[in-house]
Amino acid sequence: MSTIEFSHLRLLAVFATVVECGSFAGAPRKLHSSRSRISEQVAQLEKDLGVRLLQRSTRQLKITLEGQQVYAQARQLPEILSGVEAAVTAQVPSGRVAITMNHDIAHKYLLPVLRDFQAHYPQVELDLILNDSRLDLISEQIDLAIRIGVPRDDSVIARVLHQETFGLFASPEYLARHGTPNTLADLHQHSWINFHTPSINVVGLQEHGKYIEIEPRYCYRCNSPLMMQQMVLNGLGIGALLPTTVHSEIAAGRLVQLVPSVSSETVVFSLVYPSRRQIPPRTRAVIDYLLAADMFATRSI
C-alpha cells in the first residue's frame, strides 16, 4: 500500500514552495505561515516518506536527489491547491496581501484611502512594503505593486491607475531670495532638486511638446521623490514635481508653479501583479478597490 495519503498533499505543496523560494526564510510570506511551522511540515513529510528531501545548514538549503524527484512530481500542487482554495473560499475576502510602492505614493495617494478600504474589507490586512527601489514581486513573494511606468515584462500584469505630467515648482522663500524665472533661459541660472541620475546634472523636460534639457548652475540629486518634495518646500531649489503629490502645498501657498509651458512627458502610474490566474479573493479585493478608488484624481488640482 502506498505511504502517500491525501493528507500529504498539503505537506507536498509546502515542500514545493520552499524549493521554489530557495529557503525557509522566503516561503512564510507566500504561504501566510511562520518559518518554524513550515520547517515542521517539511520535517513531517520527510518522516512519513522515510527519506531526506532537503539538506539544511546555517548558510544554505540544498535539495537531495530524492528531493529533486519528489519536487518534479509535486511542483504543480501549490497552484492547484491555491485554485481549489479560491473556488471554495467564503464570499467575504480575508487574509493578508503584500503590496509595495515608493514612499511618495504611499504617503500621498494610498494613505488617504486606507480607512475607506478598511471599511469595505475589514478582514483583509495589508503588508505595506515601502521602497524607492523596485522590488522583484516573484522572488520577494509580493502580491501587488504600484509603480511609475508600465513594466516591459511579460511575467507581470499592469493596469493603468493614473496619468499625469510633472510641473516646475519652488517655494515662495526660494523665489524671494533668487527671483522668479519666467523663461527657459532663466531656468538654467537657478538651483534645482533633481531625481537621481547616474552622472550628469541635466534635467530632461519638454516645452510645447519639444524635448529640452536644462543644465542648472547648482543641483542636488535625490533618489526619493518624497525627500525631493521636502527639499523644494524648504527652499533649496526648483523641482519637477507631480501636481497631485503637492496639491495641499499648492493650495496653501507653500509652493508656486513656474513656467507652465515647461513640463514632462506623460507619466503613467500602474498597478502591477504577477499573474491573472488563481488570484485569491483577498488580492482580487485590493486590485478591484484600487482600480475603482480613483485615489489620484480625487487629489488633483
Secondary structure as GFF3:
##gff-version 3
##sequence-region A 1 301
A	DSSP	alpha_helix	8	21	.	.	.	ID=ss1
A	DSSP	alpha_helix	27	31	.	.	.	ID=ss2
A	DSSP	alpha_helix	35	49	.	.	.	ID=ss3
A	DSSP	beta_strand	54	56	.	.	.	ID=ss4
A	DSSP	beta_strand	61	63	.	.	.	ID=ss5
A	DSSP	alpha_helix	65	74	.	.	.	ID=ss6
A	DSSP	alpha_helix	77	88	.	.	.	ID=ss7
A	DSSP	beta_strand	95	101	.	.	.	ID=ss8
A	DSSP	alpha_helix	103	105	.	.	.	ID=ss9
A	DSSP	pi_helix	106	110	.	.	.	ID=ss10
A	DSSP	alpha_helix	111	120	.	.	.	ID=ss11
A	DSSP	beta_strand	124	130	.	.	.	ID=ss12
A	DSSP	beta_strand	144	148	.	.	.	ID=ss13
A	DSSP	beta_strand	157	164	.	.	.	ID=ss14
A	DSSP	beta_strand	167	170	.	.	.	ID=ss15
A	DSSP	alpha_helix	172	178	.	.	.	ID=ss16
A	DSSP	alpha_helix	184	187	.	.	.	ID=ss17
A	DSSP	beta_strand	191	195	.	.	.	ID=ss18
A	DSSP	beta_strand	203	207	.	.	.	ID=ss19
A	DSSP	beta_strand	210	214	.	.	.	ID=ss20
A	DSSP	beta_strand	218	222	.	.	.	ID=ss21
A	DSSP	alpha_helix	225	233	.	.	.	ID=ss22
A	DSSP	beta_strand	238	241	.	.	.	ID=ss23
A	DSSP	three_ten_helix	243	246	.	.	.	ID=ss24
A	DSSP	alpha_helix	247	251	.	.	.	ID=ss25
A	DSSP	beta_strand	256	258	.	.	.	ID=ss26
A	DSSP	beta_strand	262	263	.	.	.	ID=ss27
A	DSSP	beta_strand	267	273	.	.	.	ID=ss28
A	DSSP	alpha_helix	281	293	.	.	.	ID=ss29
A	DSSP	three_ten_helix	297	299	.	.	.	ID=ss30
###
